[in-house]
Amino acid sequence: MVAVKRRTIDSILIAAGAVATLVLATSGGLLTWGHNFSSDYVHNELSSQHISFPTTAGLAAEGRSDLDAFAGQKLDSGDGAQAYASYINGHLAKIGAGATYADLGAPETAANAAVTAATAAGQSPADVAALQAKATAITNTRNTLFKGETLRGLLLSAYAWSTVGTIAGIAAIGAFIAAAIMAVLVVLGLIHHRRTPAVTPPAHG
């Protein structure tokens, strides 16, 4: 058997601890950068749109007292993006009577087909105009829903990025704490290493 000196073991453990400290500190730095990038990106992009929540009175009139915490505020945060997405969703539900952009695809096609068929059959201009008005109304509603759903999706994406940034910030704190603990252990290891004799004195019988 090969005997391994205590100082050799200490040296290996100290080196491993130093590497772990470096890795954790680097990870903390990268996670902090990710957190700052996400937060700044979401804030800047949302702020550039100049969107603000209605006042408390305006929200109350729409039955959205659940958003009072954001009343009158500018939309510039991930939490605000999620809240405004909810606000938009309330409007979309009223516009489409619960139907979505995709749901109105078939009715729009059918309405346009009815206009084409009525024209080809030589129906009266009044009947054709009525069918056309119905088709146009469905198209307009569908276009409005498309815009609203798209904006809502973008806002929820901003909220998702904000959440990822928040998680990265928490992880960064954990990494820095772990790095600090490892650094302390490395220092203690170095102190112990210096106090340990290079050669173990022989035992006396």
DOFIGU-878376 format. One record per residue (C-alpha): residue number from 1; x, y, z. Coordinates in steps of 0.1 Angstrom, whole numbers, plus 5000, padded with zeros to 4 digits. Layout:
REM residues N
ATOM     i     c1     c2     c3
ATOM   NUM      X      Y      Z
...
REM end
This chain:
REM residues 205
ATOM     i     c1     c2     c3
ATOM     1   5000   5000   5000
ATOM     2   5011   5035   4992
ATOM     3   5009   5059   5022
ATOM     4   4995   5094   5013
ATOM     5   5007   5122   5034
ATOM     6   4982   5144   5052
ATOM     7   4997   5175   5037
ATOM     8   4992   5160   5002
ATOM     9   4955   5154   5010
ATOM    10   4952   5189   5023
ATOM    11   4968   5203   4992
ATOM    12   4944   5184   4970
ATOM    13   4914   5196   4990
ATOM    14   4926   5232   4990
ATOM    15   4931   5231   4952
ATOM    16   4897   5216   4947
ATOM    17   4882   5242   4970
ATOM    18   4899   5270   4952
ATOM    19   4886   5258   4918
ATOM    20   4851   5255   4932
ATOM    21   4853   5290   4946
ATOM    22   4864   5303   4912
ATOM    23   4836   5284   4894
ATOM    24   4809   5296   4918
ATOM    25   4821   5332   4917
ATOM    26   4822   5331   4879
ATOM    27   4787   5316   4878
ATOM    28   4775   5343   4902
ATOM    29   4789   5369   4879
ATOM    30   4773   5355   4848
ATOM    31   4740   5350   4866
ATOM    32   4741   5386   4878
ATOM    33   4748   5398   4842
ATOM    34   4718   5377   4830
ATOM    35   4696   5392   4857
ATOM    36   4707   5428   4849
ATOM    37   4703   5422   4811
ATOM    38   4668   5407   4815
ATOM    39   4657   5434   4838
ATOM    40   4671   5463   4817
ATOM    41   4658   5448   4784
ATOM    42   4623   5443   4797
ATOM    43   4622   5477   4813
ATOM    44   4635   5496   4783
ATOM    45   4613   5478   4758
ATOM    46   4581   5483   4778
ATOM    47   4589   5519   4787
ATOM    48   4595   5527   4750
ATOM    49   4558   5519   4743
ATOM    50   4545   5546   4766
ATOM    51   4517   5525   4779
ATOM    52   4500   5534   4812
ATOM    53   4473   5517   4832
ATOM    54   4439   5534   4836
ATOM    55   4432   5553   4868
ATOM    56   4416   5536   4898
ATOM    57   4382   5551   4887
ATOM    58   4387   5538   4852
ATOM    59   4395   5503   4864
ATOM    60   4365   5503   4887
ATOM    61   4343   5513   4858
ATOM    62   4355   5483   4839
ATOM    63   4351   5460   4869
ATOM    64   4389   5455   4872
ATOM    65   4395   5464   4908
ATOM    66   4420   5435   4909
ATOM    67   4444   5457   4890
ATOM    68   4442   5487   4915
ATOM    69   4478   5481   4925
ATOM    70   4489   5492   4890
ATOM    71   4463   5520   4886
ATOM    72   4478   5551   4868
ATOM    73   4513   5535   4866
ATOM    74   4534   5533   4835
ATOM    75   4539   5498   4821
ATOM    76   4577   5492   4826
ATOM    77   4580   5459   4845
ATOM    78   4575   5422   4842
ATOM    79   4547   5422   4868
ATOM    80   4531   5451   4851
ATOM    81   4533   5433   4818
ATOM    82   4514   5403   4833
ATOM    83   4488   5426   4848
ATOM    84   4483   5445   4815
ATOM    85   4480   5412   4796
ATOM    86   4452   5403   4820
ATOM    87   4436   5437   4813
ATOM    88   4437   5431   4776
ATOM    89   4423   5396   4779
ATOM    90   4393   5411   4797
ATOM    91   4387   5433   4766
ATOM    92   4392   5405   4742
ATOM    93   4366   5384   4760
ATOM    94   4340   5411   4755
ATOM    95   4350   5419   4718
ATOM    96   4347   5383   4706
ATOM    97   4321   5371   4731
ATOM    98   4346   5345   4743
ATOM    99   4358   5336   4708
ATOM   100   4394   5338   4698
ATOM   101   4411   5349   4665
ATOM   102   4414   5312   4656
ATOM   103   4377   5305   4665
ATOM   104   4365   5331   4640
ATOM   105   4384   5317   4611
ATOM   106   4357   5294   4600
ATOM   107   4328   5319   4604
ATOM   108   4348   5345   4584
ATOM   109   4353   5320   4556
ATOM   110   4317   5310   4556
ATOM   111   4305   5346   4556
ATOM   112   4327   5355   4527
ATOM   113   4316   5324   4508
ATOM   114   4280   5335   4514
ATOM   115   4287   5369   4498
ATOM   116   4302   5352   4468
ATOM   117   4274   5328   4464
ATOM   118   4247   5355   4467
ATOM   119   4265   5377   4441
ATOM   120   4268   5347   4418
ATOM   121   4231   5338   4423
ATOM   122   4220   5374   4414
ATOM   123   4204   5382   4447
ATOM   124   4193   5417   4453
ATOM   125   4220   5444   4461
ATOM   126   4204   5448   4495
ATOM   127   4207   5411   4504
ATOM   128   4243   5411   4492
ATOM   129   4251   5442   4511
ATOM   130   4237   5427   4543
ATOM   131   4258   5396   4539
ATOM   132   4288   5417   4531
ATOM   133   4282   5438   4562
ATOM   134   4281   5406   4583
ATOM   135   4313   5393   4567
ATOM   136   4331   5427   4572
ATOM   137   4320   5428   4609
ATOM   138   4334   5393   4615
ATOM   139   4367   5403   4597
ATOM   140   4370   5435   4618
ATOM   141   4364   5416   4650
ATOM   142   4389   5389   4640
ATOM   143   4415   5416   4631
ATOM   144   4410   5433   4665
ATOM   145   4414   5400   4683
ATOM   146   4445   5392   4664
ATOM   147   4461   5425   4674
ATOM   148   4450   5421   4710
ATOM   149   4461   5385   4713
ATOM   150   4495   5394   4697
ATOM   151   4501   5422   4722
ATOM   152   4490   5400   4750
ATOM   153   4514   5373   4739
ATOM   154   4543   5398   4737
ATOM   155   4535   5411   4772
ATOM   156   4534   5376   4786
ATOM   157   4568   5370   4769
ATOM   158   4582   5401   4786
ATOM   159   4568   5388   4820
ATOM   160   4585   5354   4813
ATOM   161   4619   5370   4806
ATOM   162   4614   5391   4837
ATOM   163   4608   5360   4858
ATOM   164   4638   5343   4843
ATOM   165   4659   5374   4853
ATOM   166   4645   5373   4888
ATOM   167   4654   5336   4891
ATOM   168   4689   5343   4878
ATOM   169   4693   5371   4904
ATOM   170   4684   5347   4932
ATOM   171   4707   5320   4918
ATOM   172   4735   5346   4916
ATOM   173   4731   5354   4953
ATOM   174   4732   5317   4961
ATOM   175   4763   5312   4940
ATOM   176   4781   5342   4957
ATOM   177   4772   5329   4991
ATOM   178   4785   5294   4982
ATOM   179   4817   5310   4968
ATOM   180   4822   5329   5000
ATOM   181   4818   5298   5021
ATOM   182   4842   5279   4999
ATOM   183   4867   5307   5001
ATOM   184   4866   5306   5039
ATOM   185   4871   5269   5038
ATOM   186   4901   5273   5015
ATOM   187   4916   5299   5039
ATOM   188   4911   5276   5068
ATOM   189   4926   5248   5048
ATOM   190   4957   5268   5040
ATOM   191   4961   5277   5077
ATOM   192   4958   5240   5087
ATOM   193   4982   5231   5059
ATOM   194   5009   5254   5072
ATOM   195   5005   5241   5107
ATOM   196   5008   5205   5096
ATOM   197   5044   5192   5097
ATOM   198   5059   5184   5063
ATOM   199   5071   5150   5077
ATOM   200   5052   5131   5103
ATOM   201   5075   5124   5133
ATOM   202   5080   5086   5138
ATOM   203   5060   5071   5166
ATOM   204   5080   5061   5197
ATOM   205   5075   5026   5211
REM end
